Amino acid sequence: MNAVRTRRVLDTAGVDTLMGAAEKEAFEKGYRVVTAIVDASGELLQLRRPDGAKVASARVAIDKARTAAIFVRPSREIEEQVSAGRLGALALHGAAALTGGTPLEVNGEVVGAIGVRGETPDEDEVVSRVGANALFSTVEVPALTYDGARAAAESAGAAATSRGVAPVVAVVDAGCAPLPVAARSGSGGKRGRRDRQGPHRGDLPAPQQGFRGPGNSRSSVGAASRPRRAAAGWCAHLVPGQCDRRRGGERCIFARRGSRARADRRRSSARSPERGRSRDAAFFASAVVNERFAAGGILLEERGYKIDAGRRTGPGEVEYHDRVADVMRVVQGSAVVLTGGEMVDAREIDPGELRARELRGATTHELSEGDVLSVPAGVPHQFIEVSDPFLYYVIKVEM
C-alpha cells in the first residue's frame, strides 16, 4: 500500500510570476484592481492592492480566487448559473457568484487560483486570465493517498469499536479538505459529490471512505466530513503539526464526538477548540472594553452572532446586510442614522452585502448616549452625521 504520493503546489517564485503578469496587464490598461492568489484549498498566498484601489475590493478578490480554486472552474460560471435562475448556487458554501476568478492548472490538476476585483467584471476577468496564462513554477510535495486515508480511518474505527464508542471519523488533507469525501461503514456505502478536485482526484475509488459507528446516522457522516465541523471534535495528527492551517497545518484525522467524549479524548493527541460555542459566559473587564473602543473592533464572535465595540469618527456609506441584523447601543457621543428607503448606486462587495452612496426616502434617527437602534436584516442604513468619536456596541445576529 502506498500511503503517500506527490502533488504539485505553487512555490514563491511561481506566485510572484503570476502576480507580476497580472499587475503588468492591469497597469498597461490603467485598471486599479486588487489581485489575490490562493492555493488549491483557497488559502491566500499573496494579495496586492495598489494605490487608488478600493479597500473593499481586497476581500472580494480573495473570494473570487477561492471560488475558482475550490470549485475548480472560473467564478464566472457560478455567476452565470445564478443569472440563469439557479439561485441555489448562492447557497454553495464558499462560493462567490462574481466574475473575475480563474483557476491555475498544471497537467490538468488545479494548484490554485487568481482573483481580481476593481473594474468591471469582464475587465477583472481579463486581468486574472492573463495572470493565469503566465508560465509559473511549482514544486512537488508529499500527499496522502486514498489508501493511506482509508487505512487511517479504519484504524481509528477499529480503536473505537474496541472501546465501545461510536464516533464519525474523517480524514482531511493538508488544506483541511475532506479525504475521504463522505464516510460510513457497512454495506451500501455511498460516496458524496466532491466539488473541489484537489490533489487526490485519481485516488478516490468507489468503496466506503471512512468509518461510521453504529450509534451515528448517515447525515452525521456528511457533517463530520466538513473540516470545520470535524474540528469540533478531537484531532490526532497523521504527521507533525497542527490541523489549523493558521498554525502551519498538515494532515489530520478528526474523530467527531460520539456517545462517549472521554473515550474520544483518549484516542486523540490534542484537542481542537470548538470555535463558535462558548463553554461559559464571556466576561470583559472595563479595561479590556476601553482598550477595544480606543481603536474599534470585535469583542466577541460566536456562532450566529458577534459583539462589536464600534468606533466612528465620521459619516459612512450605506450598508445593507441580507442575513445579518444589527442591534446598536450608544455608549458615547451622538449620531444621525438613516434607515430604509432606496439605495442609490448600490454595489455588491460580498454575497448578501451591499454598499451604496446614499439613501432616498429613508427614516431619520437621532442617537445619543444610552439610545438603542435595532436594524433588521435586509434594511439599508447609513450614518450621515457622527461626533468624533462616536462609540457604540453593535450586536450582529445572523438570521
HELIX and SHEET records of a PDB file:
HELIX    1   1 THR A   12  LYS A   29  1                                  18    
HELIX    2   2 ALA A   56  ILE A   70  1                                  15    
HELIX    3   3 SER A   75  SER A   83  1                                   9    
HELIX    4   4 LEU A   87  ALA A   91  5                                   5    
HELIX    5   5 PRO A  121  ALA A  132  1                                  12    
HELIX    6   6 TYR A  146  ARG A  163  1                                  18    
HELIX    7   7 GLY A  198  ASP A  203  5                                   6    
HELIX    8   8 ARG A  218  ALA A  224  1                                   7    
HELIX    9   9 PRO A  227  ALA A  230  1                                   4    
HELIX   10  10 ARG A  245  ARG A  247  5                                   3    
HELIX   11  11 ALA A  261  ARG A  266  1                                   6    
HELIX   12  12 SER A  286  ALA A  295  1                                  10    
SHEET    1   A 2 VAL A   4  LEU A  10  0                                        
SHEET    2   A 2 THR A 138  LEU A 144 -1                                        
SHEET    1   B 4 LEU A  44  ARG A  48  0                                        
SHEET    2   B 4 VAL A  34  ASP A  39 -1                                        
SHEET    3   B 4 GLU A 109  ARG A 117 -1                                        
SHEET    4   B 4 GLY A 101  VAL A 106 -1                                        
SHEET    1   C 5 PHE A 211  ARG A 212  0                                        
SHEET    2   C 5 VAL A 168  VAL A 172 -1                                        
SHEET    3   C 5 CYS A 252  ALA A 255 -1                                        
SHEET    4   C 5 TRP A 234  HIS A 237 -1                                        
SHEET    5   C 5 ALA A 270  ARG A 271 -1                                        
SHEET    1   D 5 GLY A 297  GLU A 302  0                                        
SHEET    2   D 5 TYR A 305  ARG A 312 -1                                        
SHEET    3   D 5 PHE A 390  GLU A 398 -1                                        
SHEET    4   D 5 VAL A 324  GLN A 332 -1                                        
SHEET    5   D 5 VAL A 372  VAL A 375 -1                                        
SHEET    1   E 3 VAL A 318  HIS A 321  0                                        
SHEET    2   E 3 GLU A 353  ALA A 356 -1                                        
SHEET    3   E 3 ARG A 347  ASP A 350 -1                                        
SHEET    1   F 3 THR A 363  LEU A 367  0                                        
SHEET    2   F 3 ALA A 335  THR A 339 -1                                        
SHEET    3   F 3 HIS A 381  VAL A 386 -1                                        
SHEET    1   G 2 GLU A 342  VAL A 344  0                                        
SHEET    2   G 2 GLU A 358  ARG A 360 -1                                        
END                                                                             
